[in-house]
């Protein structure tokens, strides 16, 4: 954790910050640092798009995004005090909270897991999920969403967890290099990567996780207990800006697709296909249905994180949603 904290301190410094929790309280929203688990993925696009749209600036909030590798490192950054808000997966976020990271889930990003896919090489002999037994699947990092989903492949098929080997490979470029070299047989990533690789003739989408994980929480927004207690105005302003951005994206397909082309360096076809596939899953107000909260709690037992299903209020703080000022 000390090593991660040092790296994050340098990253924050490069973004113009010093790692301190500045502003807030009676002085207004101030500056807030946000840990982002993955940069080039549609569901986290509002983190950057919102900055460019000025949704936080008009609320007096300065947002600094700190990019790390996967949900596990987001949790480490929060535990180290380097960020006050985290964008992460439902499972890794709740795992970290129950493991002692002083934070709570405060808003939903998306609940449907169809946004995540398994990608194999174009000429791979693997034609369905059963072909993954005994294979090596690339994930971004231990404790990340991709790591959890690779485990769920085995669970969904009634296999031992060891029947799907997981390799901590890193970002999208590293995943593709590992796939091309044959060191992994497949990898888990978000939809835009699969669509892009298919268009480029470098990969093939084998499956998505819409039918593998149901009634749970795909990804969410987490805030540290300290931020919730001492900087409630900052947390509210961040959530308002986030969901304003999401609702703008929902109402402005052409502009959002063009932004994706620029930021993700993909074709308009891939950006449009990703938008159409994923936009309906993005929450517009942050609310999480009770069935999904309970599903997330149950999944923590299935993953071996806890022995007994936790009460949802152990990881969820619903005071901030539904966000009413998100337009």
C-alpha positions in Angstrom: 0.0 0.0 0.0 2.9 2.4 0.7 4.2 1.9 -2.8 0.8 2.5 -4.3 0.4 5.7 -2.1 3.8 7.0 -3.4 2.8 6.4 -7.0 -0.6 8.1 -6.4 1.1 11.1 -4.7 3.2 11.6 -7.8 0.2 11.2 -10.0 -1.8 13.8 -8.0 1.2 16.1 -8.1 1.3 15.8 -11.9 -2.4 16.8 -12.0 -1.7 19.9 -10.0 -2.5 18.7 -6.5 -0.5 17.8 -3.5 -2.7 14.9 -2.2 -4.4 17.0 0.4 -8.1 17.1 1.0 -8.6 20.7 0.2 -11.7 22.9 0.4 -15.1 21.8 1.6 -16.8 22.5 4.9 -17.9 26.1 5.3 -15.5 27.2 2.5 -17.6 25.5 -0.2 -17.0 22.4 -2.3 -13.3 23.1 -3.0 -11.2 20.3 -4.6 -11.9 16.6 -4.6 -9.7 13.8 -5.9 -11.4 10.9 -7.7 -9.8 7.5 -8.1 -10.7 6.0 -11.5 -10.2 2.3 -11.9 -9.9 2.2 -15.7 -9.5 5.1 -18.1 -10.7 3.9 -21.5 -14.1 2.4 -20.6 -17.6 3.7 -21.4 -19.0 3.5 -17.9 -16.3 5.8 -16.5 -16.5 8.3 -19.4 -18.5 10.8 -17.3 -15.4 11.3 -15.1 -13.6 13.0 -17.9 -16.5 14.2 -19.9 -18.0 16.0 -16.9 -14.7 18.0 -16.4 -14.8 19.1 -20.1 -18.5 20.0 -19.9 -17.8 22.1 -16.8 -20.5 20.5 -14.7 -18.4 20.6 -11.6 -16.8 23.9 -12.2 -20.2 25.6 -12.2 -20.8 24.1 -8.8 -17.6 25.5 -7.5 -16.0 22.0 -7.3 -12.5 21.3 -8.8 -12.3 17.7 -9.7 -8.9 15.9 -10.2 -9.1 12.4 -11.6 -6.4 10.0 -10.5 -6.1 7.0 -12.8 -5.1 3.6 -11.4 -5.3 -0.1 -12.5 -8.5 -1.7 -11.4 -10.9 -1.5 -8.4 -8.4 -2.9 -6.0 -6.1 0.0 -6.4 -9.0 2.5 -6.1 -9.6 1.0 -2.7 -6.0 1.2 -1.8 -5.9 4.9 -2.8 -8.9 5.6 -0.6 -7.4 3.8 2.3 -4.2 5.8 1.8 -6.1 9.0 1.9 -5.0 9.9 -1.7 -8.6 10.3 -3.0 -11.9 11.1 -1.5 -14.2 9.5 -4.1 -13.7 6.3 -6.1 -15.3 4.9 -9.2 -15.1 1.2 -8.9 -17.0 -2.1 -9.1 -19.8 -3.2 -6.8 -17.9 -6.3 -5.6 -14.4 -4.8 -5.1 -15.9 -1.7 -3.5 -18.0 -3.6 -1.0 -15.2 -6.0 -0.3 -12.9 -3.1 0.6 -15.5 -1.5 2.8 -16.1 -4.7 4.7 -12.4 -5.3 5.0 -11.9 -2.0 6.8 -11.5 0.7 4.2 -13.5 3.6 5.8 -15.9 4.4 3.0 -19.5 3.8 1.7 -21.2 3.3 -1.7 -23.0 6.6 -2.3 -24.4 6.2 -5.9 -24.9 3.7 -8.7 -23.0 3.9 -12.0 -24.7 0.8 -13.6 -26.2 -2.5 -12.5 -26.3 -4.6 -15.7 -23.2 -6.7 -16.4 -23.8 -7.0 -20.1 -21.4 -4.1 -20.5 -18.5 -6.5 -19.8 -17.4 -9.1 -22.4 -14.9 -12.0 -22.9 -12.7 -11.4 -25.9 -10.7 -14.2 -27.6 -8.4 -14.1 -30.6 -10.1 -13.9 -34.0 -8.9 -17.4 -34.9 -9.3 -18.9 -31.4 -10.7 -22.4 -31.3 -12.8 -21.4 -28.3 -16.4 -21.0 -29.5 -18.5 -20.9 -26.3 -18.1 -20.5 -22.6 -17.4 -24.2 -22.1 -14.2 -23.8 -24.1 -12.8 -21.6 -21.3 -12.3 -24.5 -18.9 -8.7 -24.9 -18.1 -7.8 -21.7 -20.0 -6.0 -18.6 -18.8 -8.1 -15.4 -18.8 -6.5 -12.0 -18.5 -7.8 -9.5 -15.9 -6.7 -6.0 -15.1 -5.6 -6.6 -11.5 -6.4 -8.8 -8.4 -9.7 -7.6 -6.8 -10.9 -5.8 -9.9 -14.2 -6.2 -11.7 -12.5 -8.2 -14.4 -11.0 -10.5 -11.8 -14.4 -11.1 -10.2 -16.1 -11.8 -13.6 -13.4 -14.3 -14.5 -14.2 -16.1 -11.3 -17.9 -16.0 -12.1 -17.3 -17.8 -15.4 -16.4 -20.9 -13.4 -19.2 -20.3 -10.9 -21.8 -20.1 -13.6 -20.7 -23.4 -15.1 -20.5 -25.2 -11.8 -16.7 -25.6 -12.1 -14.0 -25.2 -9.5 -12.6 -21.6 -9.3 -9.3 -23.1 -10.4 -10.8 -24.3 -13.7 -10.4 -20.8 -15.0 -6.9 -19.5 -14.5 -6.6 -15.7 -14.0 -3.6 -13.6 -15.1 -3.2 -10.1 -13.7 -2.3 -8.5 -17.0 -3.0 -4.7 -16.6 -4.6 -2.3 -19.1 -6.2 -2.9 -22.5 -3.0 -2.6 -24.4 -1.3 -5.2 -22.2 -4.3 -7.5 -22.5 -4.1 -7.3 -26.3 -0.4 -7.9 -26.4 -0.8 -10.9 -24.1 -3.6 -12.3 -26.3 -1.6 -11.9 -29.4 1.5 -13.6 -27.8 -0.6 -16.5 -26.6 0.2 -16.0 -22.9 -3.5 -15.7 -22.3 -6.4 -17.4 -24.1 -9.0 -14.6 -23.5 -9.5 -11.5 -21.5 -12.3 -9.7 -19.8 -13.0 -6.1 -20.7 -15.7 -3.6 -21.4 -17.8 -3.7 -24.6 -16.0 -1.0 -26.6 -12.7 -3.0 -26.6 -14.5 -6.1 -27.9 -16.3 -4.1 -30.7 -13.1 -2.3 -31.7 -11.0 -5.5 -31.8 -13.7 -7.2 -34.0 -13.6 -4.3 -36.4 -9.8 -4.4 -36.5 -9.8 -8.2 -37.1 -7.8 -8.7 -33.9 -10.3 -10.4 -31.7 -13.8 -11.8 -31.3 -16.4 -11.3 -28.7 -17.1 -14.7 -27.1 -19.8 -13.6 -24.6 -21.0 -10.9 -22.3 -21.9 -11.2 -18.6 -25.6 -10.1 -18.8 -26.8 -13.7 -18.2 -23.9 -14.6 -15.9 -24.5 -12.0 -13.1 -28.0 -10.8 -12.4 -29.6 -8.7 -9.7 -26.4 -7.2 -8.4 -24.4 -4.0 -8.8 -22.0 -3.6 -11.7 -20.2 -0.4 -10.8 -20.7 2.4 -8.3 -19.4 5.6 -6.8 -17.8 5.4 -3.3 -16.9 8.2 -0.9 -14.7 8.0 2.2 -16.4 8.3 5.5 -14.3 11.4 6.2 -15.6 13.1 3.0 -19.2 12.1 3.8 -18.9 13.4 7.4 -16.8 16.6 6.8 -17.4 17.4 3.1 -21.0 16.5 2.4 -21.5 19.5 0.1 -18.5 18.3 -2.0 -19.9 14.8 -2.3 -23.3 16.1 -3.2 -21.8 18.4 -5.8 -19.8 15.6 -7.3 -22.8 13.3 -7.6 -24.9 16.1 -9.1 -22.3 16.7 -11.7 -21.8 13.1 -12.5 -25.5 12.4 -13.1 -25.9 15.7 -15.0 -23.2 14.4 -17.3 -24.9 11.0 -17.7 -28.2 12.6 -18.5 -26.4 14.9 -21.1 -24.9 11.8 -22.7 -28.3 10.1 -22.8 -29.8 13.2 -24.6 -26.9 13.9 -26.9 -25.9 10.7 -28.7 -24.0 12.4 -31.6 -21.9 14.6 -29.3 -21.1 11.7 -27.0 -20.1 9.4 -29.8 -17.8 12.1 -31.2 -16.2 12.5 -27.7 -15.7 8.8 -27.5 -14.0 8.7 -30.9 -11.6 11.4 -29.6 -10.9 10.0 -26.2 -10.9 6.3 -27.0 -9.3 6.6 -30.4 -11.9 4.3 -31.9 -13.9 4.5 -35.1 -17.3 6.2 -35.1 -18.9 2.8 -35.8 -17.3 1.3 -32.7 -18.2 4.3 -30.6 -21.8 4.2 -31.8 -22.1 0.5 -31.2 -20.8 0.9 -27.7 -23.0 3.8 -26.9 -26.1 1.9 -28.1 -25.1 -1.2 -26.2 -24.3 0.5 -22.9 -26.1 3.9 -22.5 -29.3 2.4 -21.2 -27.4 0.9 -18.2 -26.0 4.1 -16.9 -28.0 5.4 -13.9 -29.4 8.9 -14.2 -29.9 9.5 -10.5 -27.7 7.1 -8.5 -30.5 5.0 -6.9 -29.8 1.3 -6.3 -32.9 -1.1 -6.2 -33.0 -3.1 -2.9 -33.0 -6.3 -4.9 -29.6 -5.3 -6.4 -28.2 -4.3 -3.0 -29.2 -7.7 -1.6 -27.8 -9.4 -4.7 -24.4 -7.7 -4.2 -24.4 -8.7 -0.5 -25.1 -12.3 -1.5 -22.3 -12.2 -4.1 -19.8 -11.4 -1.4 -20.6 -14.7 0.3 -20.3 -16.5 -3.1 -16.9 -15.0 -3.7 -15.7 -16.0 -0.2 -15.2 -12.4 0.9 -17.4 -12.9 4.0 -18.9 -16.0 5.6 -22.3 -14.4 6.3 -24.3 -12.1 4.1 -23.9 -8.5 5.4 -26.7 -6.0 5.9 -26.7 -3.6 3.0 -26.2 -0.6 5.3 -22.8 -1.9 6.1 -21.6 -0.8 2.7 -24.4 1.5 1.4 -25.3 5.0 2.3 -28.5 6.1 0.5 -28.7 9.6 1.8 -27.5 11.2 -1.4 -29.9 9.6 -3.9 -31.9 10.0 -5.9 -30.0 13.0 -7.1 -32.5 15.6 -8.0 -30.2 18.4 -9.3 -28.7 16.3 -12.1 -30.0 18.3 -15.0 
